Amino acid sequence: MDPVRRVALIATAVLVPVVIALVVLVNVVGGSGPAGERGGGPAAIDGSTPPGREELPVLPVEVPPATAEADASCPALMGALPLELTGEPSRRVQSDTPYAYAWGDPPIVLVCGVDRPAGYVVGVSAFQINGVQWYVDTSDPDATVWTTVDRPVYVQITLPPEVDSAPVTALTPEIAAALAYREPDPGE
């Protein structure tokens, strides 16, 4: 084998793994990640980044008074909620109970321990997502309200009208794991 060719092969064998390692290191440390993360995606192109938790204003959330059922069931769910939901950071809330949580702006709001939805009556169908049944109220043009109907307490998720069911789908495993199944009980 020609000595020049042999040196070129050895150099290639050494340099290719080094270059690959550098590319991986730059992507991990340098932040070339999915959209919206430091260094990657559309947020990096226009120079903006999604607001962090600290940058979002405190969100006042009206909640019903905590019941014994809420005090028994909701802490397990609240402790399992993610800090980020469908790319939106959690945000601080102001409520009369610790059973309210929110993400993003416009806000996605979860409240554990709400009353049974007035529109959830016998004959009204519910949607099932990953083993959790939901009643969906679309009567308010400013929000879509999803409420669990098969858990020991009702859990309500309020979505801005332009947001699809992805946040509900993403939260369903936490709800199913934290709150046991209960036979749905529609109103009369």
N, C-alpha and C positions, 0 to 999 in steps of 0.2 A: 504494500500500500504506500502511496506517495506520502512523504512526511508532512507536506502542507495540508493535504486532505485529512490526515490523521489529527493534526492540531485543530482544524476546523470542526471536525466531529466532536472532539473532546470539549472544545469551547462551546459548541451548541448544546452538548449534554449537560454542561454546567450552567450555562446562561438561561436556558429555557425555564428550568425550575425556579431560578432566582427571579426572573421576570414575572412568572406566575405568582410567586409569593408576594412580590411587591404590589402587583395589581390587586390581589386579595387584601393586603394590608391597607392600601390606599382606600379601597371600597369600604372596609370595616371601620378604620380609624378616621378616614377623611369624610365619611358620611355620604357616600354616593348610594343612597337607598331609594326606597319607593317614593312615590309622589308625596310631596309635603314634608319629607324629612330633610334634614340639613344636607345640602349638596345635591339632591336629586329631585326629579320630577318637576312639574309646573311651578311649584312654589319657588324653586331655585331660579327658574327662568325669569319670573317677574319680580324677584327680590322680596316677595312677601312670604310670611310663614303664618300658619294658623295661630291664633292667639293661644297662649298658655293659660293654665288655670289661674295664675296670679293676675293676668291681664283682663280676665272677664269679670264684670261687676257681680256682686252678690245678688242672687236671684231670690226675691220673695216668693214663697210657695205657700198657698193656703192649703191646710190639711185639716181633716176632721180630728177631733180629740182622740188620743190614743185609747184604745180599748184593751181589755185584758187579753183578748185574742191577738191583737197587734203586738202587745208587749211580749207575748209568748212566742210568736212566730217571726216577726219582722227582723229582729237582730241577726238571725242566721242569714237572711237574704242580704241585709245591708252590708254585712261583713264580707260577702262574696262578690259584690259589684265591682266591675272593672274601673280602673282609673281613666281608661280611654274607651270610647264606644264608637264604632264605625268611623274612626279617624278624628273624632271630636274629644277634646280633653274634658275631664270632669270640672265642675265649677261649684263654688261655694253656694249654699242655699241658706235662707233664713226662713224657718218654719217653727211651729209650736211643738213639733215632735222631731225626733231624730230619724224619722222614717221617710224622709224626702231626699232625693238625689237628682242631680242634673248634669248634663253634658252639653257643651257647645253653645253656639250662638247663631241662629235662633235656638233656644234651648229644647232639648229632649228631656222631659221630666218624668221621673218614676216616683210614685208614692205608694207605700205599703200600708195596708190597713184602711182602705177607703170603704165607703158604703157600696152595697150592690148597686150597679148602674140602674137607673130608673127604667131605661128601655129594655133591660134584660128580663123578659117575661116569657111565660110558657109559649112555645111555638116559634120563638125567635131562634135562629140558628147561630151557632158559634163556630169559629174557625179553630182548627187544631194545628199547632206548630210544634213539632218535636215533643209530642205527648202532653202539651199544655193547651187547654181550651181557652179561647179568647172571645169576648164580645167586643165588637168594633162599633163605635159611635162616630158617624161622620156628619152629624147634624150641624156642627159648628164650622163655618167656612174658614175659621182661623186655626183650627186644630183637628187632628184625628186622635180619638181617645180609645186605646186598647185596654181592656180590663180582663184579668184572669177570672174565670168563673168556676174553676175546679180545684181550688186550694183552700186551706183553712181560713185565710184572709184574702180579700180582694186586693190585687196589685194593679195599679193603673199606670199606664205609660202614655204620656201626651206628646204627640209629634207635631211639628210644624206641617202645614198642609202640603208643602213641596217634598217632604221626606217620605220615602216608601216604608215598607215593613221591615227593612233590614235591621234597625235597632231592636225591634221586638224579637225578631228571629235570633239575633245575637244574644239577647238576655234570657231567652227561654231556657237554656241549659242550667243557668244559675238558679232560676226560679224553680225548675223541676227538682234540682238537687237540694235546695234549701227548704222547700215547702212541700209537704206530703200531699198526695192526691186526696181529693174529697169529692164526693158525688155533687155535680152542679145542682144548684137550688134556685131556679128562676122565680121571679115574682109572679103574682097572679094577674 
